[in-house]
C-alpha cells in the first residue's frame, strides 16, 4: 500500500522541468536548485515544458514516491512568482 504522509509544506517548482527525470534526479534538483532537503516529508510538484505533465515527489518514512499525471487535453496552469527564485511554497 502506498501512503502519503500528511504535510504542511507543498512546493510548486516554477519553470519547466525535463519530464524524463526520475526520483534521484528530481531529489538532486530539489537539493541543488531549490536548496531544500527532499527528505523532510514536503511535497514537490514539477511541471513539464508543454504543461500537460506534472510530477509530484514525496518522501515518507520508507522512501520516495513519484506520482505522474498527464492530461489528454489542456494543460496545468503555471503560477507566476515574484521574489522567490525557482519555487513557491504553499502551506495549509
N, C-alpha and C positions, 0 to 999 in steps of 0.2 A: 504494500500500500504506500502511496506517495502522499505525504502530508506537508503542507507549507506552514511553517511556524509563523504565528501572528507577529506582525512588526509594526512599528510606528514610523519606519523610515522607508520611503519609496523614492527612488531616484530616476528621473527621466533624463536619459543621456541625450542631450540635444546634438543635432547634426546627424550625418549619415554614417552608418556602421556597415562594414562588409559582412553580409549575412552568411558568408562561408565560415565565419569564425565559430569555434566551438567553446566548450566550457573553459578550458585552460586559457585560451586566447582572450576571451571576454573578461575573465578574472584578472588577467595581467593588465588589460586595458583599464579596468577599474583602479588598480593599484597605481599604474604609471600616469595615466591621463587625468583621472579624477582625484588622485591622491587620497583614496579611501581604502578601507580594509574590506574585501569582499566576504570575509568570514564572520562578519558581525551579525548576520541574520537580516540585513537590509535587503530590499528587492531592487534590482537594477533593470531598467527597461531600455532596450536599444531598438532604433528604427532603421530600416533599410533605406537605401538611396531613393528608390522609387516610391517608398511609403506604403507598400502593400504587405510588408512583412515586419513583424516585431518579434524580438526575442526577449525573454524575461529570465534573468539569472537570480537564483535564490540559494542560500546556504542554510541547511537545517542542522540538527545535531549529528547527522550521519554523513553528510556530504553535500555536494552541489546538485541542484536541479536546474534543468534548462528547458523552458517551455517556448514553443514557437507557434505563432498564429499567422496564417497567410489568408488575406482577403481575396475572394474571387472577383469582386467588383469594388471599386472605390479605393481609398487609401486612409491610413491613420493620420490624424491631424498632428502637426508638429508645432509645439509651443515655441514662442519666441521669448528669449530670456535676455535681460539686460543686467549686467553686474556680475553674474555668476558664470565664469568661463567653463563651458562644457557640460554643466548639469543643472538640473532644477530639482530641489528637494521638496517632497510633499510629506506632510505629517498628518496624523489623524486629529 
